[in-house]
Amino acid sequence: MQDVVMETVKRFLLLWIPIFLIIAPISAEEDAQLARPPVNNAPPPDVSSPVQNAVIEGIQLSSEPSKEPGENVVTCYFIFRDKPSSYFYEVKRGTKKLVFEFNDTQKGSSPIPSAAQTPILGFDVEQKKVDINKEVKGLNPEWHDLISVTFNLSAVPQISVSDEYNVISFSYKWSNDPAKTTKYVVKENKTNWGILGSLLGVGAIGAGVAIWYVTRPPTPPPPATPLDTSDLPSHSAQFRFF
């Protein structure tokens, strides 16, 4: 009876030990994956910027007449407490948007209402966090606050940006006359087909001349003619030989 029990135990171990050796690593890997935190590019909710933030307290639009009749100068002021560490702006002609981003900046306690001034239809203020180490492999995330202001436009004006003290601003000229607005909008880069056509014409003529020069038949040499001896000096028999 003991031999039968031992034989049964042996068969059980021979059958299940290999299966256990295969299943155990798989289960351990699954447990490790479950324990591993999910990949998430969003900052933790309690993360704070490592630098002192500026605070945007308001955005103000104003319009004043210029020296030219019917023309106005529109100015947009970004008003801060302290000053952003840096900022940049981008003109998006395709979607008719103007975007300003201010680094190391956050909203103040007071809301910033939208405003309009032709061709600005309004604007949106958004608070974000950006990881400045995102593009550097191996560095720990370093989250900074960022304010993004997006202006929605009916047309894209030519702007100039000014930076003085704790006020950053941009301005542009505009006309209430729709027939004159093309004078103030950003011009798209277009190929000057007139100049390009002229260059292609000159190139075609030059290529034709080069081909004719290479492929023309050789010019035959002129026929041989007797040498002209009329200009040779004449010698008289002045010497006599003995």
C-alpha positions as CSV (number, residue, x, y, z in Angstrom):
1,M,0.0,0.0,0.0
2,Q,2.9,2.4,0.9
3,D,4.4,1.7,-2.5
4,V,1.2,2.6,-4.3
5,V,1.0,5.9,-2.3
6,M,4.6,6.8,-3.1
7,E,4.1,6.0,-6.8
8,T,1.1,8.3,-6.9
9,V,3.0,11.1,-5.2
10,K,5.8,10.8,-7.7
11,R,3.5,10.9,-10.6
12,F,1.8,14.0,-9.2
13,L,5.0,15.8,-8.7
14,L,6.3,14.9,-12.1
15,L,3.1,16.2,-13.7
16,W,2.6,19.5,-11.8
17,I,6.2,20.7,-11.0
18,P,6.9,21.6,-14.7
19,I,3.5,23.4,-15.0
20,F,4.2,25.3,-11.7
21,L,7.6,26.4,-13.0
22,I,6.0,27.8,-16.1
23,I,3.0,29.5,-14.4
24,A,4.9,31.0,-11.5
25,P,7.1,33.5,-13.5
26,I,4.0,34.6,-15.5
27,S,2.1,35.3,-12.3
28,A,5.0,37.2,-10.9
29,E,5.3,39.4,-14.0
30,E,1.6,40.1,-13.9
31,D,1.8,41.1,-10.3
32,A,4.8,43.4,-11.1
33,Q,2.8,45.0,-13.9
34,L,-0.1,45.6,-11.6
35,A,2.2,47.1,-8.9
36,R,3.9,49.3,-11.5
37,P,2.4,52.8,-11.6
38,P,0.6,53.6,-14.9
39,V,2.4,55.9,-17.4
40,N,0.8,59.3,-17.1
41,N,2.2,62.6,-18.4
42,A,-0.1,64.6,-16.3
43,P,1.5,66.2,-13.2
44,P,0.5,65.1,-9.7
45,P,-2.3,67.2,-8.3
46,D,-0.2,68.6,-5.5
47,V,2.9,69.4,-7.5
48,S,4.2,73.0,-7.1
49,S,6.5,75.0,-9.3
50,P,10.1,75.2,-8.1
51,V,10.3,78.9,-8.9
52,Q,8.4,82.0,-7.8
53,N,5.5,82.5,-10.1
54,A,4.3,85.7,-11.6
55,V,0.6,86.4,-11.4
56,I,-1.5,87.6,-14.4
57,E,-4.0,90.1,-13.0
58,G,-5.7,91.3,-16.1
59,I,-5.8,91.7,-19.9
60,Q,-6.9,95.1,-21.2
61,L,-7.8,96.1,-24.8
62,S,-7.8,99.8,-25.9
63,S,-8.2,101.6,-29.2
64,E,-7.1,105.1,-30.1
65,P,-7.3,107.0,-33.4
66,S,-4.0,107.4,-35.3
67,K,-2.8,110.3,-37.5
68,E,-4.3,108.7,-40.6
69,P,-8.1,109.3,-41.0
70,G,-10.2,106.2,-40.3
71,E,-7.2,104.3,-38.8
72,N,-7.0,103.1,-35.2
73,V,-4.2,101.8,-33.1
74,V,-5.3,98.9,-31.0
75,T,-3.2,97.8,-28.0
76,C,-3.6,94.8,-25.7
77,Y,-2.0,94.9,-22.3
78,F,-1.0,91.9,-20.2
79,I,-0.8,93.1,-16.6
80,F,1.3,91.0,-14.1
81,R,2.3,91.0,-10.5
82,D,6.0,90.3,-10.8
83,K,7.1,89.2,-14.2
84,P,7.1,85.9,-16.2
85,S,10.5,84.2,-16.5
86,S,9.9,84.1,-20.3
87,Y,7.2,84.2,-22.9
88,F,6.6,83.6,-26.6
89,Y,3.8,84.2,-29.1
90,E,2.6,82.4,-32.2
91,V,0.5,83.6,-35.1
92,K,-1.7,80.9,-36.6
93,R,-2.9,82.2,-40.0
94,G,-4.7,78.9,-40.8
95,T,-7.0,79.0,-37.8
96,K,-6.9,82.8,-37.3
97,K,-5.5,82.6,-33.8
98,L,-2.9,84.5,-31.9
99,V,-1.4,82.6,-28.9
100,F,0.7,84.0,-26.1
101,E,2.3,81.7,-23.5
102,F,3.8,83.0,-20.3
103,N,6.2,80.7,-18.3
104,D,6.2,80.5,-14.5
105,T,2.9,82.3,-14.3
106,Q,-0.4,81.6,-12.8
107,K,-3.9,83.1,-12.6
108,G,-4.8,85.5,-9.9
109,S,-7.8,85.2,-7.6
110,S,-9.9,87.6,-9.8
111,P,-11.4,86.3,-13.0
112,I,-10.2,87.8,-16.3
113,P,-13.2,88.4,-18.5
114,S,-12.9,88.2,-22.3
115,A,-13.1,91.3,-24.5
116,A,-13.3,92.2,-28.2
117,Q,-11.7,94.8,-30.4
118,T,-11.8,94.3,-34.2
119,P,-10.4,92.0,-35.5
120,I,-10.2,90.3,-32.0
121,L,-13.4,88.4,-31.4
122,G,-12.4,87.4,-27.8
123,F,-9.8,85.5,-25.9
124,D,-9.5,82.4,-23.6
125,V,-7.1,82.2,-20.6
126,E,-5.9,78.7,-19.7
127,Q,-3.8,77.6,-16.8
128,K,-1.3,74.7,-17.6
129,K,1.6,72.8,-16.2
130,V,4.6,71.8,-18.4
131,D,7.5,69.5,-17.7
132,I,10.6,71.3,-18.9
133,N,12.6,68.1,-18.7
134,K,10.2,66.2,-21.0
135,E,12.5,66.1,-23.9
136,V,15.6,65.0,-21.9
137,K,15.7,61.3,-21.3
138,G,16.6,60.2,-17.8
139,L,15.8,63.4,-16.0
140,N,13.0,63.6,-13.4
141,P,10.0,65.7,-14.3
142,E,10.2,69.3,-13.4
143,W,6.8,70.9,-13.6
144,H,6.3,74.6,-14.2
145,D,3.2,76.7,-14.3
146,L,2.2,78.3,-17.6
147,I,-0.5,80.7,-18.7
148,S,-1.8,80.4,-22.3
149,V,-3.9,83.2,-23.8
150,T,-5.6,82.4,-27.2
151,F,-7.1,85.3,-29.2
152,N,-9.8,84.3,-31.7
153,L,-9.6,86.6,-34.8
154,S,-11.7,87.5,-37.8
155,A,-8.4,88.4,-39.6
156,V,-4.8,88.3,-38.6
157,P,-3.3,91.7,-38.0
158,Q,0.4,92.7,-38.2
159,I,1.4,93.1,-34.5
160,S,4.3,94.6,-32.7
161,V,5.2,93.4,-29.2
162,S,6.5,95.6,-26.3
163,D,7.9,94.6,-23.0
164,E,8.2,97.2,-20.2
165,Y,8.4,96.7,-16.5
166,N,5.6,94.3,-15.5
167,V,3.5,95.0,-18.5
168,I,3.8,93.1,-21.8
169,S,1.7,94.4,-24.7
170,F,1.1,94.1,-28.4
171,S,-0.4,96.6,-30.8
172,Y,-1.6,96.8,-34.3
173,K,-3.2,99.3,-36.7
174,W,-6.7,98.7,-38.1
175,S,-9.3,100.5,-40.2
176,N,-13.0,100.6,-39.9
177,D,-13.2,100.6,-43.7
178,P,-13.5,97.0,-44.9
179,A,-11.9,98.0,-48.2
180,K,-8.7,99.0,-46.4
181,T,-8.3,96.0,-44.1
182,T,-6.0,94.1,-46.5
183,K,-3.4,96.8,-45.8
184,Y,-3.2,95.7,-42.1
185,V,-3.4,91.9,-42.3
186,V,-0.4,89.5,-42.3
187,K,0.6,88.7,-45.8
188,E,1.0,85.1,-46.8
189,N,4.2,84.1,-48.5
190,K,3.3,83.6,-52.2
191,T,5.5,82.6,-55.1
192,N,6.1,85.5,-57.6
193,W,5.1,83.7,-60.7
194,G,6.0,86.7,-62.9
195,I,9.6,86.7,-61.8
196,L,9.7,82.9,-61.9
197,G,8.3,82.8,-65.4
198,S,10.9,85.3,-66.6
199,L,13.7,83.2,-65.1
200,L,12.3,80.1,-66.8
201,G,12.1,81.9,-70.1
202,V,15.7,83.0,-69.9
203,G,16.7,79.5,-68.9
204,A,14.9,78.0,-71.8
205,I,16.6,80.4,-74.3
206,G,20.0,79.7,-72.8
207,A,19.4,76.0,-73.0
208,G,18.4,76.3,-76.6
209,V,21.5,78.3,-77.5
210,A,23.7,75.7,-75.7
211,I,22.0,72.8,-77.6
212,W,22.4,74.5,-81.0
213,Y,26.1,75.3,-80.3
214,V,26.8,71.7,-79.3
215,T,24.8,70.0,-82.1
216,R,25.5,72.3,-85.1
217,P,27.5,70.8,-88.0
218,P,31.2,71.7,-88.2
219,T,32.1,74.7,-90.4
220,P,34.1,73.6,-93.5
221,P,37.5,75.2,-93.9
222,P,37.8,77.9,-96.6
223,P,39.2,76.7,-100.0
224,A,43.0,77.0,-100.6
225,T,44.1,80.0,-102.6
226,P,47.6,81.0,-104.0
227,L,49.7,82.9,-101.7
228,D,49.9,86.7,-102.4
229,T,53.5,87.6,-103.0
230,S,52.9,91.2,-104.0
231,D,54.1,92.5,-100.7
232,L,57.4,90.7,-100.8
233,P,60.5,92.9,-101.5
234,S,62.0,92.5,-105.0
235,H,65.8,91.9,-105.3
236,S,67.8,93.2,-108.3
237,A,71.0,91.5,-109.5
238,Q,73.5,93.8,-107.9
239,F,76.0,91.2,-107.0
240,R,77.9,89.1,-109.4
241,F,79.5,85.8,-108.6
242,F,82.8,84.8,-110.2
